[in-house]
Amino acid sequence: MTIRRVGPARRQLAFALAVVAVVLAETLLPQALAGQVSPAATSPQMRHFWHVFAAYAIAWVLLFGWIVSVVRRLAKVEKRIDG
């Protein structure tokens, strides 16, 4: 039986994902749970900003993709160093 070590790259990815989850929870949940969503957010005037939200979504997806690729490359380097 072998013991599998968790490398620093995976710890960094887990930490980054935890930080993002905490930030999202702190920013999104209190307003929604308290019922303090602004009426302007649901007004028809905000409908023409869909492209801004789409751009932010694309930016977040690219950021997470970049983080995953860096973690994978670091894992390959660690594997080469270890054995």
C-alpha positions as protocol buffer text, in pm:
chain_id: "A"
residue {
  index: 1
  type: MET
  ca { x: 0 y: 0 z: 0 }
}
residue {
  index: 2
  type: THR
  ca { x: 140 y: 339 z: -98 }
}
residue {
  index: 3
  type: ILE
  ca { x: 65 y: 669 z: 67 }
}
residue {
  index: 4
  type: ARG
  ca { x: -19 y: 941 z: -180 }
}
residue {
  index: 5
  type: ARG
  ca { x: 121 y: 1280 z: -97 }
}
residue {
  index: 6
  type: VAL
  ca { x: -69 y: 1597 z: -180 }
}
residue {
  index: 7
  type: GLY
  ca { x: 166 y: 1837 z: -351 }
}
residue {
  index: 8
  type: PRO
  ca { x: 182 y: 2210 z: -294 }
}
residue {
  index: 9
  type: ALA
  ca { x: 17 y: 2276 z: -629 }
}
residue {
  index: 10
  type: ARG
  ca { x: -302 y: 2100 z: -524 }
}
residue {
  index: 11
  type: ARG
  ca { x: -300 y: 2276 z: -189 }
}
residue {
  index: 12
  type: GLN
  ca { x: -269 y: 2610 z: -367 }
}
residue {
  index: 13
  type: LEU
  ca { x: -560 y: 2525 z: -598 }
}
residue {
  index: 14
  type: ALA
  ca { x: -774 y: 2419 z: -303 }
}
residue {
  index: 15
  type: PHE
  ca { x: -685 y: 2739 z: -118 }
}
residue {
  index: 16
  type: ALA
  ca { x: -765 y: 2957 z: -423 }
}
residue {
  index: 17
  type: LEU
  ca { x: -1102 y: 2788 z: -470 }
}
residue {
  index: 18
  type: ALA
  ca { x: -1181 y: 2826 z: -100 }
}
residue {
  index: 19
  type: VAL
  ca { x: -1100 y: 3198 z: -112 }
}
residue {
  index: 20
  type: VAL
  ca { x: -1321 y: 3248 z: -416 }
}
residue {
  index: 21
  type: ALA
  ca { x: -1606 y: 3057 z: -249 }
}
residue {
  index: 22
  type: VAL
  ca { x: -1581 y: 3268 z: 66 }
}
residue {
  index: 23
  type: VAL
  ca { x: -1573 y: 3593 z: -130 }
}
residue {
  index: 24
  type: LEU
  ca { x: -1874 y: 3492 z: -338 }
}
residue {
  index: 25
  type: ALA
  ca { x: -2065 y: 3381 z: -29 }
}
residue {
  index: 26
  type: GLU
  ca { x: -1993 y: 3708 z: 151 }
}
residue {
  index: 27
  type: THR
  ca { x: -2096 y: 3923 z: -143 }
}
residue {
  index: 28
  type: LEU
  ca { x: -2396 y: 3736 z: -278 }
}
residue {
  index: 29
  type: LEU
  ca { x: -2566 y: 3559 z: 9 }
}
residue {
  index: 30
  type: PRO
  ca { x: -2625 y: 3837 z: 265 }
}
residue {
  index: 31
  type: GLN
  ca { x: -2814 y: 4059 z: 21 }
}
residue {
  index: 32
  type: ALA
  ca { x: -3027 y: 3778 z: -114 }
}
residue {
  index: 33
  type: LEU
  ca { x: -3102 y: 3632 z: 229 }
}
residue {
  index: 34
  type: ALA
  ca { x: -3189 y: 3969 z: 380 }
}
residue {
  index: 35
  type: GLY
  ca { x: -3413 y: 4057 z: 87 }
}
residue {
  index: 36
  type: GLN
  ca { x: -3214 y: 4370 z: 16 }
}
residue {
  index: 37
  type: VAL
  ca { x: -3185 y: 4326 z: -358 }
}
residue {
  index: 38
  type: SER
  ca { x: -3203 y: 4664 z: -520 }
}
residue {
  index: 39
  type: PRO
  ca { x: -3515 y: 4736 z: -728 }
}
residue {
  index: 40
  type: ALA
  ca { x: -3284 y: 4885 z: -991 }
}
residue {
  index: 41
  type: ALA
  ca { x: -3130 y: 4541 z: -1042 }
}
residue {
  index: 42
  type: THR
  ca { x: -3463 y: 4407 z: -1167 }
}
residue {
  index: 43
  type: SER
  ca { x: -3567 y: 4713 z: -1363 }
}
residue {
  index: 44
  type: PRO
  ca { x: -3574 y: 4714 z: -1744 }
}
residue {
  index: 45
  type: GLN
  ca { x: -3298 y: 4976 z: -1743 }
}
residue {
  index: 46
  type: MET
  ca { x: -3042 y: 4713 z: -1640 }
}
residue {
  index: 47
  type: ARG
  ca { x: -3123 y: 4472 z: -1923 }
}
residue {
  index: 48
  type: HIS
  ca { x: -2880 y: 4633 z: -2165 }
}
residue {
  index: 49
  type: PHE
  ca { x: -2583 y: 4543 z: -1941 }
}
residue {
  index: 50
  type: TRP
  ca { x: -2597 y: 4171 z: -2018 }
}
residue {
  index: 51
  type: HIS
  ca { x: -2270 y: 4193 z: -2211 }
}
residue {
  index: 52
  type: VAL
  ca { x: -2089 y: 4319 z: -1900 }
}
residue {
  index: 53
  type: PHE
  ca { x: -2205 y: 4018 z: -1701 }
}
residue {
  index: 54
  type: ALA
  ca { x: -2111 y: 3788 z: -1988 }
}
residue {
  index: 55
  type: ALA
  ca { x: -1763 y: 3944 z: -2006 }
}
residue {
  index: 56
  type: TYR
  ca { x: -1710 y: 3893 z: -1634 }
}
residue {
  index: 57
  type: ALA
  ca { x: -1826 y: 3533 z: -1661 }
}
residue {
  index: 58
  type: ILE
  ca { x: -1582 y: 3470 z: -1946 }
}
residue {
  index: 59
  type: ALA
  ca { x: -1303 y: 3636 z: -1749 }
}
residue {
  index: 60
  type: TRP
  ca { x: -1370 y: 3413 z: -1446 }
}
residue {
  index: 61
  type: VAL
  ca { x: -1378 y: 3100 z: -1662 }
}
residue {
  index: 62
  type: LEU
  ca { x: -1047 y: 3196 z: -1824 }
}
residue {
  index: 63
  type: LEU
  ca { x: -893 y: 3271 z: -1485 }
}
residue {
  index: 64
  type: PHE
  ca { x: -996 y: 2933 z: -1343 }
}
residue {
  index: 65
  type: GLY
  ca { x: -876 y: 2759 z: -1660 }
}
residue {
  index: 66
  type: TRP
  ca { x: -539 y: 2929 z: -1627 }
}
residue {
  index: 67
  type: ILE
  ca { x: -513 y: 2828 z: -1260 }
}
residue {
  index: 68
  type: VAL
  ca { x: -594 y: 2467 z: -1345 }
}
residue {
  index: 69
  type: SER
  ca { x: -334 y: 2462 z: -1623 }
}
residue {
  index: 70
  type: VAL
  ca { x: -68 y: 2605 z: -1392 }
}
residue {
  index: 71
  type: VAL
  ca { x: -152 y: 2347 z: -1125 }
}
residue {
  index: 72
  type: ARG
  ca { x: -130 y: 2064 z: -1378 }
}
residue {
  index: 73
  type: ARG
  ca { x: 207 y: 2185 z: -1505 }
}
residue {
  index: 74
  type: LEU
  ca { x: 337 y: 2217 z: -1149 }
}
residue {
  index: 75
  type: ALA
  ca { x: 218 y: 1864 z: -1075 }
}
residue {
  index: 76
  type: LYS
  ca { x: 410 y: 1735 z: -1379 }
}
residue {
  index: 77
  type: VAL
  ca { x: 725 y: 1913 z: -1261 }
}
residue {
  index: 78
  type: GLU
  ca { x: 683 y: 1773 z: -908 }
}
residue {
  index: 79
  type: LYS
  ca { x: 634 y: 1425 z: -1051 }
}
residue {
  index: 80
  type: ARG
  ca { x: 954 y: 1457 z: -1254 }
}
residue {
  index: 81
  type: ILE
  ca { x: 1148 y: 1579 z: -952 }
}
residue {
  index: 82
  type: ASP
  ca { x: 1018 y: 1303 z: -724 }
}
residue {
  index: 83
  type: GLY
  ca { x: 1085 y: 1016 z: -951 }
}
